[in-house]
Amino acid sequence: MSVLRLVVVGPGLMGMKHIELVRADPRTELAAIVQPEPVHARSLAEALGVPVFGDVAACLESVRPDGLILASPNPFHFDQARTCAAAGVPMLIEKPITDDLAEAEALVELIERAGIKAMVGHHRAHSPLVSAARRIVESGRLGRLVAFQGSAVFRKPDDYFAAAPWRTRAGGGPILINLIHEIGIMRTLCGEIDAVQAQTSSRVRGHAVEDTAAITVSFVSGALGVFMLSDSGASARSWEQTTGENPVFFNSPQETCYTLTGEAGTLHFPTLRLETFPDAGAASWTRPFATEVVPVVRRDPLAAQLTNFIEVIRGEAEVVVTPLDGLRNLRVIDAIQRSAETGQTLQVPG
């Protein structure tokens, strides 16, 4: 089949990873880059040998790509995705779908009305670890879910913020940048979320956005969850550091970042250590567990996500993370942010 020509918008931290994957995949080629800063644009054009444009509209006028990967800073997602949708170009929008709930609602409606092929870059949904955990939950081996415990506590270095000051302002912050990943996984493994309560603090970094948050979650199923988030804590209890899926981060394979507990057993993630009672009819805290580690074949979820995008463009597969999924994740995030401001338990719209 013909090679797909893809454009990457926003060659930052995630954008450069997308560029690397597109150039490495024989099914795709990098057609162009969108980078509004002239100095960086010139150096990228020279290094990668592709045209670099200052905005999406100019790029689409000159280059008719098969698809576009939108990896620009969060505040630009809405306008850029709207331009792409108007041109009828399939797109992969990095999470969050936008940084504003009203804009996200409007964008999802626009995409659906236009019939554009689109997906949102919650790449963890493509991880074989998540697929394995979901199969265990759906098999009933845990019984009815009772509780979810999650952690994303890590220490971002100061140069992370110096390199992209927008991360210290509205539209940045670990709730929107990091927690939205976790919300997607919670919804995948535990079902829809119907209420949240949260507290936040910016005491450590003093930015205009939070550096730490504690959240309680109520699932439609009746299960309850707790989640601890911080980009200022010296800890390895985070997805990045426990899964080992990104070699940039220190890997601590003995740690876990999620624990799913049901009436009949507990699953630790990402170790996939499963603890169940040998005799489910005699479950008791006085009895020992039967313990096993569920095997899984590992794969880079970002590469798997690119495969899904390629197959969606070609009409060979369904979207794994739809714009509606991205919107639902953002609705939970919006409720968490408003709960932190008001101190109230807030319902999440369906």
Order of alpha helices (4+ residues) and beta strands (2+ residues): beta-alpha-beta-alpha-beta-alpha-beta-alpha-beta-alpha-beta-alpha-beta-alpha-alpha-beta-beta-beta-alpha-beta-beta-beta-beta-alpha-alpha-beta
